[in-house]
């Protein structure tokens, strides 16, 4: 798949819509990524840290009891077993090694659910770089444990009090910081969003998920390909990491699960299913906006899905009908979390629970021999306060 094009577009989505101050920095980043990331030495170092530090490869686990309950075969790609508890470490390791090669001494990041912030703080601690993480005040309340983890790792966590005080505002503040400190600062974006080359770069670093799953599925089942790939979508990095290595296999159906929140006619975060095209955080994509183009507040019980936009490559996959996007409500996600916990002894993050919630919708609808790979993008430790308040 030769996307994005040289200007950073996936069809009509993507590009660079940023202040002029950042254009040279983005050119510098793109040049460094293309020249450094494909060298034998860079690949060797990244593979080493993914294996010996992060804990790859992660298992592709056949969820026998869940499969029996649903009536079709479910294989869980266990990104929750990685160091720091989620897939985010795949990307932060790749970007921190690139930052070191570029001679950057200061790292900034944004975070919603806190997992990207923790992963960024973790790699900064490992490599001895200054770390500043921007986080909305509302998300800091919801993810108090992850805020403590970041600070314990040596990161400065900066609360953002504008707007809805969630991921959108944290991202905006991180971009403002980068504009002011572009010479010595490297911005580690946490998802397949933002201006080119970030959507491409994050996708490439996360594609280890799909590459492993592809090989593991064939080894476990003796079959070449699964029937479905399922993953939750906020910005969309775990989904793109799973989808991308299967892009050319048209028989494999790809399904991204967005957050319907408290209802599609109320507060939600379904940018692909209910949004329209526009510019957000440096890229043309699908987002939630009013008739005047003002970005709307998003809502999800999962802080990592509480974002009014989506990665431009996901918008392209929907536009070209290569992937299908569906929605799951807060209530359905909580049910998914409960079912997976009780049937398999695995407590998923609320983000991943949305994907489980979709599988519950498909109970007895898929044929018995249908094979589904679901990306279990993170574990649920960080969400226990939220889940307790919602279920009690």
N, C-alpha and C positions, 0 to 999 in steps of 0.2 A: 504494500500500500504506500504510494508515493505522496502522502499528504502529511502536513500541509504543503502548499506550493511555496515558492521561494519568498513570497511576501507574507507568508504565515497564515494563509487562508485555507479553511476546509470548506470548499464550495464558496458560499457567500458569507461564511462565519469565520471569525478570528481577526487577524490583523493586529495593528498597533495603534491604539487611540490613547495616547499619553502626552503629558507635557513635553515640550521640546528638550527640556533638561535631561529627560530619561532616554531619548532616542540613541545618543551615543553609547549609553550604558547597555541598552538592549542589543545594539550591534556588537558591542564588545562581548556580551554574554553569548550571543549566537555564534560568533566566530570561535570563541573559546570552547564552547560545547562541541561544535563540529570537529575542531582540531584535536581536542583532548580526549573526549569521551570514547572515541573509537580506537584509541591506541591500546596496544597490548598491555602496557604497564597500568593504565587507568583501569581497564577491565579486570586485570589481575587483583589490584587493590580492592576494587569494589566487590568482586566475588569473595575475596577473603573476609571482608568485614560483614557481608551479608550472611556468610556461612558461620564464621567463628564468633562474631559479635551479636548479630541479630538472631541467628538460629535457623537460617534457611538450609534446605528446603522445608517448607511447612507441609504437613500431611494433607492428603486428599482422603478424607474420612467418609466411609460409607455409613450413613446414619440409618442403621437397620430398623430401629424402633420407630423413628420418624417416618421412614419409608413405608413401613407396614401401616401406620396410622393414615398416611396420605393416600396410599394406593399406587404409588410410583416410586422410582428409585432416586434418592437424593444423596449427593456426594458434597460434603462440606469442605471447601478450601480453607484451612484453618489458619488464617492470618492472625487470629486472636492469640495464637501461641508464640508469636514473635516477641522479642525484647521490646518493652514499653507497651505491649498489649494490643497493637494494631498494625495495619499495613503501612502506616505513615513512615516508619523507619526505613523502608525501601528507598523512598524518595529523598529523605533527609541525608542519608548516607551518600547517595549519589551527588547531591548538591553541595554538601560540605566538602567532599573531595575536590569538586570543581572549584569551589571558593578558595581552597588552599592552593590549588594550581595557579589561580589568578592573583594570588597574593592579598586577598581581602582579609582584614583583621577583625571586622565587626559584622555580626549576623543579626538580621531582624526577621521576624515572622509574624503572621497573624494566626489566630486559632479561635475555634468556636467550641467544639466539644472538649478541647484541651489536649487531644491526642497528638495533633501535629505540633503543638507547643511543647509538649513533653518530649516528643521525638527530636525536635530541634534543640531543646535544652540539653538533651542527652548527648547528641553528637558534638555540640559545642563544648560540653564538659570533657568528652573524650579527646578532642583535638585542641583544647585550650584556647578557644575563641570567645570573645565577649558576645553575649546573647541578650537581645531585647525582644520580648514577645508582647504584641498588642492583643488585648482581649476585651470584649464588651463586658460592661459591668454586670449585665443580666446573666451572661454566660459564666462569669466568675462566681456568681451565687449558685448557679446550677452545678458547676463543676469545681467546687471548693477543693476537693481532694487533688485534682490535677493542678490547680494553682499552687498548692503546697508542694507538690512534686517538682514543678518547674523551679520554684524558688529554692528548694533543697538542692537542686542540680546546679544552682548558681545563676539562673536567669533572672533578669529584671522583668517582671510582669507589669505592664502599663495598662491600667483600666481605661476604657473608652466610654465616655458618658453621653455621646451624641446619639440622636435618632433612637432606634430600638435597642441600642446598647448590646448588639449581638455581632455576628460574624461579618456582616456587610460593613458596619462601621469600623470594626477592627481592621479589615482589609484596607479601607480608605485611609485610615490613620497610618498604617504601615507604608502605603505608597507615598504619603506626605513626608514621612521620615526619609524614605529613600531619595526623594527629590532633593532634600536638604543635605544629605550625606552620601551622595552617589559615588564619590571618589574611593572611599575606604570601606563601604558597606555592601554586603551581598544580601539580597532579599531572597530567602527560601520560601517560595510560595508553596502552600500545602496541597493544592489540588490542580486539576487540569484546566485552570482558569487563568485570567490575566492576559497581558499582551504577549505576542510571539517573542521569544521561543518557549515560554513557560508551558503552554498546553502540550506541545510536542515533547518537551524535555521531561516533564512529570510523567506523561504517558509512557515514555520509553523506560524510565526508571521503574515504573510500576508493572510493566509488562512481564516481569519475572513471574508474576502471579499466574498469568495465562499460559506462559511457556511451561512452567512446572505442571500445571493442571492438565495440560494436553498430554504430556508424557506419562503422568501418573494414571490418568484415566485409561489409557491404552494398556498399561501394565496391569492394572487391577481387573479390567473387564475383558480384555482381548479385543475390544472394539476400537476403531480408529477415532471416532468422534462422539460426543454426547449429543442429545437432541436439543437441550436448552442450556443457556447460561443465564443466571439470575444474580443481580447485585443491586444494592441500594444506590441511589444517586442523589447527592447534594450538589457539590461541585463536580463530583463524578470520578475521582481518581481510582478508587478500588474497582469500580465497574469497568473503566477504560483499561485498567491493567489486566482484567480478566478477558475483556472482549477482543482487544487488539490482535492478539496472536491467532484468533479464529476468524478474523475479518473476511478472508477470502473463501472460507468454508461456508458457502451460502446455505447448506442444509442445516447448519447450526443456527438456531433461533436465539437472539440476544434480547433479554428483557431487563430494562432498568426500572427500578421502583422508586418513585418520588413520594414525598411526604404530603398526604392530604390534610394533615393537621386536624383541626376540629371540623373540617368539611370543606369541600371545594367551593361552596357558596358562602363560606365564612373565612377563617384564617387558615392559610396553608402555605406550602412551599413548592407547589407543583409548577415550576417554570416552563417545563416542556409541554405539559398537558394543558396548562391554562395561561401560559405567557405569550408574549409576542416579541418580535425581533427588535433589538436595540443595543446600545452600548453600555456595558457595565465593567468597571475595573480594567479598562484598557482593551477590551475585545468586543466585537460584534457577536451577539449570542441571543439566546432566548431568555427573557426575564419577565418578572412581574412588574408592570408599570400601568399608570393610569392613562387616560386619553391624551393628556398633555405631556406624556413621556417622563413623568416623575416616578422614580422607583418606589414600589410599595413595600411595606414591611411583610416579611415572611413569618410563618409560625410552624414549628414542629416540636413535639415533645423531645425529639432528639436534637441536641444542640448542633451536631455536625451536619444536619440537613436543613437547618434554619437559615437558609440563604436564598435571596430572591433571583438568583441567576443559576447558570450551569455552564460547564465547559463547552466551548464552541464546537468541539468534535462530536459531542453528544447531539448538539443541535443539527449538525450535518448528518449524523446517523439517522435521526428521526426524519429529517427532510427527505433523505434518499430511501427511507423505509427499510434500511438495513437492520435497524433495531426498533423494538417496540417499547414504549414507555407507559407505565401504569401507575396508579396511586394506591396508597395504603394509609388509613387514618391512624391517629394516635391510639385509639382504642384497639384497632386491629393489630398494630405493632406490639402493644402490651400483651395481647393474646398470643402472638407469635413468640414473644420472649418467654411467657409462661409455659407454652407447649414444649418448646425446645429444652427448657430447663428441666422439666419433669420427665420427658421421654428420653433424653440423651445425657442428662447431667452436665449440660453446657449452657452457661448463662451468657447470652450474646449482648453486645452493646445495643442500645436502642436504635442506632442507625441500622445495624444488621438485622435487627428484629423486624424492620419493615420488609425485608426480603423474605423472611420466614412468614410474615403475615400474608404476603402474596401467595406463597406456596399453599397456605391454608385455604385461600380462595379457590385454588385449583384442586382441592381434595376430591378425588374420584372423577375429576374431569379429564385429566391426562390418562392415557392408556397405561395399563399395568407395567408394561415393559419400557416406559419412557424413562430416559436417563437425564437427570438435571444436575448440573454443577452450580452450587450456590456459593458465593464468596462470603464467608463469615469474617467480615473486615475487622472486627474488634471485639474485645471481651467486655462484659458488663459491669465490672467493678466500679467504674467511674459514675455509673447511673443509678446506683442502689438507693440513694436518697430520693431521687426523682421517682423511681419505680415504687418505692415504699409509700411515698405520699399519694401516688396515683392509685395504688391497689388497695391500700388500707381504708 
